[in-house]
């Protein structure tokens, strides 16, 4: 499977994220929904990551039909999103978001497995394939931000639908005979035995807290910046700067992993999480500080995502890798992101920007857990 086909999927998938994260809340605000409703609706995008990835991960590990599952999920997500154009109330919008995100969130973890299987012993090159997702995010967030300043946020659903269709079309280019299509042999190590290991349990707790801390950022950062007087183009550029820093860190990731190791890279990144959310909480009016805080996205997302993918590969056996990636997505981006979005929505009206202090505290707790428990060099992986 050519690298361009793998990279193309990431490009369109994260281009869609580059529309949803900064601009979907603005679209919901244009429908006159309040902060609590927006928080609940954005939480739905994360909530489906709790169940969907695990269901499709189990099915993919059992059947070996990973490519077909990815194709089906991408098509179903596209079709489920179509009714959004007839919805004006919170209930209707919420049902559409639940429907399309149930399938959309199921696709990425299984594609991660396909990518890692394709890379094989060159799995350290993962970040150089995944970087195209970051590039897609940047292109979308900058282009759509400028476009919406001209035509208005009412066009956001049309952009989302177009990108969903492009994701599905890209899955049709995946070679069915390549990684992840054939049935895989099952080994003797059960997934529950792996999950009971203290280091693995601590790892997933850290993933949960990291994404819980991102809840205010993904839900209300654009709203905060708009309230402070930033235009949509400027907001898009701030988001793009963060992901541009992420691109740089992905390109450097093989060297960083070799030089620092998984544990040190995780601990440093978690401390930078504490700093980033604290800065947004106390100094959002300062453009210079916000530019610096966005550069820290390299650590708070880029490093922690790459380290997380590597640790899942380290902790789980080949026959449980699909469910391992699904849990990484569902417990972190799913449960953590959903609860973070809902909690931030409940707190925003009373705390406003200081809601980010709660995110900073969550990152500090995650750092403590990682300091005590995450020691992959001392971990003896199960026989593969």
ABEGO torsion letter per residue (X at the ends): XBAAAAAAAAAAAAAAAAAAAAAAAAAAAAAGBBAAAAAAAAAAAAAAAAAAAAAAAAAAAAAGBAAAAAAAAAAAAAAAAAAAAABABAAAAAAAAAAAAAAAAAAAAAAAAAAAAAAEAAAAAAAAAAAAAAAAAAAAAAAAAAAAAAAEAAAAAAAAAAAAAAAAAAAAABBAABBGABBBBBBABBAAAAAABAAAAAAAAAAAAAAAAAAAAAAAAAAAAAAAGBBAAAAAAAAAAAAAAAAAAAAAAAAAAAAAEAAAAAAAAAAAAAAAAAAAAAAAABAAAAAAAAAAAAAAAAAAAAAAAAAAAAABBAAAAAAAAAAAAAABABAAAAAAAAAAAAAAAAAEAAAAAAAAAAAAAAAAAAAAABBAAABBBBBX
